[in-house]
Each structure stands twice: as structure tokens, then as C-alpha cells.
């Protein structure tokens, strides 16, 4: 999961980025139009509405260390799933 940003604004909502999600098993890719300036909750809702609701809850999510994925995003996703979020020590 990663972002493609810096795109020319387009569509009715002038999206300027895409959230790219790849299923490692099937090699299928989803490109979800969004705004780069969007908040973490918007990313979580985008993920929920387009991935979890159609494919189910993934066992593993791999992403870079983008602050949106590291902070509020995970809290929001786990909150929506009703799962407790805990961190392991290295």
C-alpha cells in the first residue's frame, strides 16, 4: 500500500493522488483516487469502503512509513474493526 501523488487534479472532486493497494497473492491492484491533503480518517474510510468491505479483513498490511499509515490510520482501521491495537517491542 502506497501513494502516488503529484497528479494533475481531475474528476468532479479534483482528486490529485491515488492510494495504490496490491494483493500479493492475486497480484491484483486497486488505484483509489483521493486527495493527498486528506486526513488519516479519510484514508481509513477509503481502505474500509474499497478493500475490507469487498475483500474482507487482510491478515497482513505492508506499507512504507508514511505518517498517515503509522499514526491515526491504524488506530482508525482497528477501531472500525473492533480490534485492540497493540505494538510489539523490537
N, C-alpha and C positions, 0 to 999 in steps of 0.2 A: 504494500500500500504506500503510495507516494503521490506527490502533487506535480502537476505540470502547470506552471504559471507563466505570466507574461504574454498571454494570448490576447489577440485583439477582441475587445468586447463584442458579444454577439447575442442574438436571440432577443426575445421580449424583455428578459431580465438583465441583459448586458453582462452575461457571465464572462469572466476573464481568466478562469482557471478550470482545471479538471482534477478530480480525485480519481487516480488510477488504482484499481484493485484487480489483482491477478490471482486466480485459483491455481495453486501449484500442481494440483492433481490433474485437473482437466485442461489446464493451460488457457482457460477462457479468461478474457479481460473485460472489465467494465470501466468505462470512462464516464464519470458522473460530473456534469457541468456544475460549477459553483463559483462563488466569489472568493478570491484569495483573502480578502479582508474579513471573511466570515469568522464568527466565534466558534469555539470548540463545540458548543452545544449544537450548532448548525451542522458541523461535521459528524457528530454522533447521530443526529437525526437522519442525515444523508445515508450514513452507514446502516442504520436501523431499517429505514424505509426501502433501501435498494439491495441490501445484502441479507441481513438477518431475516427479514420478512419473506424473502423468496428462496433463500438457500439454507436457512437455519443458522444456528449459532456455530461459528467456526471454533475448532479446537485450539488453533494457533493463529495469531495475527503477527505478522512480521512487518515492521515499519522502520524508517530511519528515526533519528532522534529529534524530529521536528517538535517544538514545544507544544503544538496543538495535540500531537499524539501522546506526548509524555505526561501532560498535566490533566486538564479538565476533560479531555476527550475520553480517557479511560474511565474516569470517575463517572461521567455521564452514561457511557455504554454499560458499565457494570451495574449502575443504579437502575437503568431501564431493564436489565436482565434479572434484577433482584439478587445479584450475586455480590458477595463480600469481596472487596478489593483488598488484597494484601501484597506486600512486597517482600521478596526474599533478600537475604544478605548475600553478597558476592562470595 
